[in-house]
Amino acid sequence: MRNTPVPARRLSLKSLTLSTLAAGAALALFPAARAADAYPSKPVKLIVPFAAGGSTDIVARVLAEGMRQTLGQSIVVDNKAGAGGLLGTEALANAAADGYTIGMATVSTMTINPLLYTRAANLGAKLTPVANLVTMPSVYMVHPSLGVNSFEAFVAKAKAQPKQISGAVPGPGTLGHLMLASFNETLKTDILVVPYRGNGPALNDALAGMVQVMPDQLPSSLPHIKSGKLIAVALASESRSPELPNVPTFKELGYNDLNQLGISWFGIVAPKNTPAAIVKRLQEAAVKAAHLPDVQKRLKTLGATPTDMDQSQFAAQITAQTQRHKVLLDKAGVKPE
């Protein structure tokens, strides 16, 4: 049986149709591909959801300088403080998903605020984790008026004086609150938890001796420890701080859960639907920046350590810690508002 030839005109029309469809698909993809290839062609804004001068801001500015070198564009830090980091995180979630607005992510903004504020319950779904970059120790400090200079002496005094020693935390449900509540549960102490409206007022009263105990991130507390205004008794850290070589970690002391709870981290997130190629470019530039020698040197003075955690690992960490903090918030009786 002989095959019937297809008319040349029909073939050419078919070929033309397929070519047109292919060209159309390429044109549809071209703007996104071209944008990713050209990225970044202008300065990038880095939203810091806390006030200038705090630990997050300090780390952000160190990383921004490093990313200026690795990304090839200026990184402009934009402080948008309020509601424990919620306002700045919302501003980031509502920004254009083009890679030119990114934000600092912390334990509080990503794993606690969604449990504390009903309006933040779905905020994580509007963000894309880019990379976790830095871990930072927390330090437990006591006022000199308490008359103790070591962890053992502090615990002994707290057990001997239930409800007579008070501890400052930045607010109900904050990481500081969870740390102090977990300390009480683990060590069988009964330190009164005193919530403040932010870290600044809490630290001011701790310095004045109005409260006798305060857990805090190391950078904002280190100057006061070195001046003798506050005494460090324990660190939540994987290793001792070079700045406080005589202060033991909770890990050394045998309280690994307290140790893990108190280790803060700082990462980068972007608005949802930021092109994958741009997210990858940001991730590579941010991780490289955190490992630059000058950046590492500056981070070391803060007691901070660069971490190697890619996008998928970072997302998994956020999920796991959110689950952990939900349990702790329930134990502390903190309800979302």
N, C-alpha and C positions, 0 to 999 in steps of 0.2 A: 504494500500500500504506500502510495507516494504522499509525503508531507505537503500540505498546502502552504505556500509561502505567504508570510504576513506582509501586507502592503507597506511599502517604505514610508508612506505618509503617516500610517498608524504608529509605526515604530518611532518616528521622529516626534510625534505628539506625546507618546508615552515617555520618551526620554526627556522631552522638555518639561513635562509635568513633574517627573521625579527630580529633575535638576532644580526646578522652581521651589519645590518643597524643601529640598536640602538647603538651598540658599536662604529660604525663609527661616529655617531652624537656626542656621548659622548667624543670621542677622539678629534673631531674638536673643541668642546667647552672647553676641559680640559685646554689647554695652557692659554686661557684668564682667566678662573676661577682660575687656579693656580697662575697666575701673580697677580690677584686682591687680593687673599688670602695672598700672600707673601708681598704685598705692604705696606710700602716701605722697601726695603732691602738694600738701599744705600742712600746717601745724595740727596736732592732735590734742584734743581737750581731755584731760584726766580729771574726772569728778572725784573729789574726796568728800565723803558724806559726814565729815566731822570738822570741827574748827581747826584753824591753823595753830600749830604748836603742840598738838597732841601726837601720840605715837603713830597713828595712821598717817597723819600729815607728814611727819618727819620721814617715815619710810617711803611715802609716795614721792617726796621731793628727791630722795636719793635715787630711787628707781627711775624717775623721770629724766634725770641727768644721764643715767646709763642708757636709757632707751633713745635719747637724743642721738647718742653715738651709734647705736645698733639699728635704729629705724631710719636715720637720716633726716629727721624732721624734729622741730621743737615739740616738746610735750608741755602743754600749758596746764598747770594745776589750778583747778577751780574748786574752792571750798564751798560746799553747800550743806551746812550743818543744820541739825534740828531733828527732834523726835528720835534720838538715839541712833541716827544714821538713816532713818527711814526717808526723810525728805530728799536727800541726795540720791539715794538708791532709786526712788521713784522718778526723779529727773532723768536718771540714766535710762531707766526702762522705757521712758517716753521719747528718748532722743532718736534721731535718724539712725537707721541700721546700716551705716556706710563706713564704719571704722574710724570716723573722725571724732567720735565721742565714746570714751571708754571710762571705766570707773574702778576704784579700789573696792575690793570685797574683803570682809573680815568675818570672823566667827559670829560676831553680833549681827551684822547685816544680812548674812546668808542663812544662818542656822538658828538664830534666836528671835529676831524681829518677826519672821513669818509666824511664829508661835505666840508672840506677845500682842501683835496688832492685827485685828481682823482685816483691816484694809491691806495688810501686807501678806495675807495668806497665800495669794497666788502670784506674788511678786517674782519668785524664783523662776516661774514659767516664762516670764518676760525677759529673762536674761540668759546669756550664753557664757558659761565658764570658759575662760581662755587659758589661764595657768595660775597655779598656786606658786608663789615666788619666795616667800620668806616666812620662817617661823621665829617666834619671839617668846622668851620666858616671861612668866609672871613672878612677882616676888611678894612674899608675905612680910609685912613690916609692922613693928610695934613702936610705940612712943617711949622715949627713955624713962618717962615717969612710971612706967609699968615695972621697972627695976629688973628686967630680964635681958640676957644677951645671947641666948641660944634657943634652939627649937625645943629642946627637952625642958628647959626652965619655963618657957612660955606655956607649953602644954600643961605642965604641972600646976602652974599658977591658974590657968583657965579652968582646970578641973577642980581646984580648991576654992574657986570663987565663981560658981555658976550664976549667970545673969548679972554679974557685977562688972564684966568687961564688955565693952561695946566695939563693934567693928563697922567701919564705913564702907558702903558700896555705892556705885553710881546711880542705882535706881532699882526698883523691883523687877526681878526677872533678868537682870543683866548678868553677864558672865561673872562679874565680881560677886553678885548675890549667890549664884550657883556654886561658886568656889567656896564661899564662907559657909553656906548651908551644908555643902558636902564635907567640909572640914569638921563641922560640928558632929555630923552623923558618923564619920569615920573615926574621929579621935574621941568620941563620947564627951565632947565639951558642950557648953551652953553659952556661947558668946552671943550677945544681943546683936542682931543684924539691923543696922540703921541705914535706910535708903536715902540717898540725896538726889538732887536734880542735876546729875552730871558728875563727871570725874573731878572737875576743878573744885567745886564746893566740898566734895568728900575729902580730897587731898588737903585742902586748906584746914579743915577741922582736925584731920589727923595730925597735921603739923602743929596745930595749936594745942593738941592734947585733949580736945573735946571728946574724941573717940580714941581708943588705945590701939586699935588694930586696923590694918587695911591691906587687902590684896590688890595689886596693881601691876600693869605692864612695866617692865624694867626701865625703858627710856625716860618716862616722865618722873620716875621715882629716884633714879640713880643719883642725881645731884644732891637730893635731900639725904640720901643714905651716906654719901661721901662726906657731907658736911656735918654728920652726926645728929641731924635733927630727927631722923628716924633710924631704926635698927632693923636690918634684914635678918630674918631667922630661917627662911627656907625659900627655895626656888622651885618653880615648876619648869623643868628644863631637862633635855636629854643629857646634858653635862653641865658641870659648874661653869659659871661665867668667869672669864678672865678678869673682869672688873671687880668681882666679888669672890675671890678664890677660896675664902674660908666659909662660905655659906653653902650648906649641903642642899642637894636636890631632894624632892619627895621620892624620887626613884631610889636614891641611895638609902633613904630612911625607911623604905619598904612600903611606900604608899603610891603604887604606880597609877591607880585610878585618879588620885588627886593630881599626880604629875601630868597625866595626859589631858585632864580637864583644863589645867591652867596654861597649857602651851597655846599661845595665840598664833594666828597666821594671817598673812596678807597676800591677796591675789588680785588678778585682773579679770573683770567681766565686761561683756559688751551687750548691747541690746540684742534681743532675739532677732533672728533672720539676717544678722550680719553675714555677708558672703563667706563661705567656708575658706576660700583662698585668703581672704583678708584676716580671718581669725587665725589661720595657720601662720601668716606673716607676723601678726602681733605676738603669737605664742613664741615663735622662734626668737624674735627681737627681745621680748621681755625676759625669757630664760637666759639668753646670752648676756643681756644687760646685768642681771642679778649676779652673774659670775665674772664680771669684769673686775680686775684687781683693785681698782680705786673704789668701786662700789662695795666689794667685799670688805675692804678696809674700813669704810664708813659704817657698814652694817655691823661689823665686829664691835665697834665702839658703843653701839646700841644694845649689844648682847644678842643681836639677830643673826640668823644663819640662812643662807640661800637654800632652797629646796628644789629637787628635781621632780616635779609632778606635772604630767601632761594633762590635756583637757579631760580625757575620760577618767583618769584617776582623781582629778579635782572634783568632778561631778559626783563621783562615788563617795568621796570624803564628805561633801556637803550633805548628801543623803544620810550617811551613817551618823554624822554628828547632830543632824536635826532630830533623828530618832532618839539619840542619847539625851539631848536637851529637853525633849518632850517629857521623858520620864522624870528628869530632875525638876522641871517646872511643876509637874503634877505633884511631886513630893513636897515641893515648897508651897503648894497651894496658890500658885500664881495663875490667874485666869486671863485670857486675851481680852483686850479692851478695844 
